[in-house]
Amino acid sequence: MAIKHASSGDLIDLRPLGASLDDAQSTTLLRDQQLKVMRLVMPAGKELQDHAVAGPITMQCLEGVLEVTAHGSSRTMRAGDLMYLASKVPHSLRASEDASVLVTIVVVRLAS
């Protein structure tokens, strides 16, 4: 079954998941040639090890608390916080509390 992504003009509900956060899964909300947007769901204690993406990204904490390590330091993100990372910046995430994060990635196609 193909995953339905949002189309131009669609509304996307980004309200906090609240009590249903426990059962929620990370989801790609939209994807096109230049842009990928996903809602990343991280239960308390979950970690995403050091990684980097080819394009610039933003991360907006929608609910919960997470630690983001980048540029040699760790920052705490809470609901309402937004972080920008330039292309290829290594970073890691760790949820201190159950959290959901809106992640926007500018898609960069690597030359072959």
Buried (B, 14 or more C-beta within 10 A) or exposed (E): EEEEBBEEEEEEEBEEBEEEBEEBEEEBBBBEEEEBBBBBBBEEEBEBEEEEBEBBBBBBBBBBBBBBBBEEEEEEBEBEBEBEBEEEEBBBBBBBBBBBBBBBBBEEEEEE
